[in-house]
Amino acid sequence: MDVFRQTIRTEGVGGLYKGIAPTFLTGSPYVGLQMTFYEVFKRNQPKLEDDKMMLGQVYRLLCGAFAGLIAQTVTYPGDTVRRRMQTNGMKGEAKLYSSSIDCTKKIIRNEGTKALFNGYTANAVRCLPGAAIQFWAYDLLKSMLGA
């Protein structure tokens, strides 16, 4: 609650919504890409005999992991801009960026395109098991619901 009050006091109500534009612009494509790639990978899964069901589960975990990794790779620059915008002008400091577009331009101009992927490796390490488990649970629940 204190963070909420401090943010409003120092940055106004708009401070609660910093970084929302890149979130809207990359959130939907992320989910769409992730779901699409998962279904494509799953559809191309090798047909296995009943005695190799465990291998099928491992393959589906890998499908989910790589679907998440591809989606994360494509949308990661938007995450970088979102994080920069969220910390832009924190604690009353001068704002470096006037908008998400300004932020993107300044990152590329001052730090190079590669800077849009700062922190990508750590994020990929986090993403792989998360997406694998997410899609494994997704398929499990779908089968339990008869979908």
Contacts in CASP RR format, 6 or more apart in sequence:
PFRMAT RR
TARGET T0000
AUTHOR 0000-0000-0000
METHOD contacts of the structure
MODEL  1
MDVFRQTIRTEGVGGLYKGIAPTFLTGSPYVGLQMTFYEVFKRNQPKLED
DKMMLGQVYRLLCGAFAGLIAQTVTYPGDTVRRRMQTNGMKGEAKLYSSS
IDCTKKIIRNEGTKALFNGYTANAVRCLPGAAIQFWAYDLLKSMLGA
4 16 0 8 1.000
7 15 0 8 1.000
7 16 0 8 1.000
8 15 0 8 1.000
8 16 0 8 1.000
10 91 0 8 1.000
10 92 0 8 1.000
11 18 0 8 1.000
11 89 0 8 1.000
11 90 0 8 1.000
11 92 0 8 1.000
18 85 0 8 1.000
18 86 0 8 1.000
18 88 0 8 1.000
19 81 0 8 1.000
19 82 0 8 1.000
19 85 0 8 1.000
19 86 0 8 1.000
19 100 0 8 1.000
21 85 0 8 1.000
21 99 0 8 1.000
21 100 0 8 1.000
22 78 0 8 1.000
22 79 0 8 1.000
22 81 0 8 1.000
22 82 0 8 1.000
22 85 0 8 1.000
22 100 0 8 1.000
23 82 0 8 1.000
25 78 0 8 1.000
25 100 0 8 1.000
26 75 0 8 1.000
26 78 0 8 1.000
26 79 0 8 1.000
26 82 0 8 1.000
27 75 0 8 1.000
29 71 0 8 1.000
29 74 0 8 1.000
29 75 0 8 1.000
30 71 0 8 1.000
30 72 0 8 1.000
30 74 0 8 1.000
30 75 0 8 1.000
31 71 0 8 1.000
32 71 0 8 1.000
33 67 0 8 1.000
33 68 0 8 1.000
33 70 0 8 1.000
33 71 0 8 1.000
33 74 0 8 1.000
33 75 0 8 1.000
34 64 0 8 1.000
34 67 0 8 1.000
34 68 0 8 1.000
34 70 0 8 1.000
34 71 0 8 1.000
34 131 0 8 1.000
35 67 0 8 1.000
36 67 0 8 1.000
37 66 0 8 1.000
37 67 0 8 1.000
37 68 0 8 1.000
37 70 0 8 1.000
37 71 0 8 1.000
38 63 0 8 1.000
38 64 0 8 1.000
38 67 0 8 1.000
38 68 0 8 1.000
38 135 0 8 1.000
41 62 0 8 1.000
41 63 0 8 1.000
41 64 0 8 1.000
41 66 0 8 1.000
41 67 0 8 1.000
42 60 0 8 1.000
42 63 0 8 1.000
45 56 0 8 1.000
45 59 0 8 1.000
45 60 0 8 1.000
45 63 0 8 1.000
46 59 0 8 1.000
48 55 0 8 1.000
48 56 0 8 1.000
57 136 0 8 1.000
60 135 0 8 1.000
60 136 0 8 1.000
60 139 0 8 1.000
61 132 0 8 1.000
61 133 0 8 1.000
61 135 0 8 1.000
61 136 0 8 1.000
62 132 0 8 1.000
63 135 0 8 1.000
64 131 0 8 1.000
64 132 0 8 1.000
64 134 0 8 1.000
64 135 0 8 1.000
64 136 0 8 1.000
65 127 0 8 1.000
65 128 0 8 1.000
65 129 0 8 1.000
65 130 0 8 1.000
65 131 0 8 1.000
65 132 0 8 1.000
67 131 0 8 1.000
67 135 0 8 1.000
68 127 0 8 1.000
68 128 0 8 1.000
68 131 0 8 1.000
69 124 0 8 1.000
69 127 0 8 1.000
69 128 0 8 1.000
69 131 0 8 1.000
71 131 0 8 1.000
72 123 0 8 1.000
72 124 0 8 1.000
72 127 0 8 1.000
72 131 0 8 1.000
73 120 0 8 1.000
73 124 0 8 1.000
76 116 0 8 1.000
76 117 0 8 1.000
76 120 0 8 1.000
76 123 0 8 1.000
77 104 0 8 1.000
77 116 0 8 1.000
77 117 0 8 1.000
78 116 0 8 1.000
79 123 0 8 1.000
80 107 0 8 1.000
80 115 0 8 1.000
80 116 0 8 1.000
80 117 0 8 1.000
80 118 0 8 1.000
81 100 0 8 1.000
81 103 0 8 1.000
81 104 0 8 1.000
81 107 0 8 1.000
81 116 0 8 1.000
82 100 0 8 1.000
84 96 0 8 1.000
84 97 0 8 1.000
84 103 0 8 1.000
84 107 0 8 1.000
85 97 0 8 1.000
85 100 0 8 1.000
85 103 0 8 1.000
88 95 0 8 1.000
88 96 0 8 1.000
88 97 0 8 1.000
88 103 0 8 1.000
89 95 0 8 1.000
89 96 0 8 1.000
96 103 0 8 1.000
96 106 0 8 1.000
97 103 0 8 1.000
97 106 0 8 1.000
104 116 0 8 1.000
107 115 0 8 1.000
107 116 0 8 1.000
108 115 0 8 1.000
108 116 0 8 1.000
END
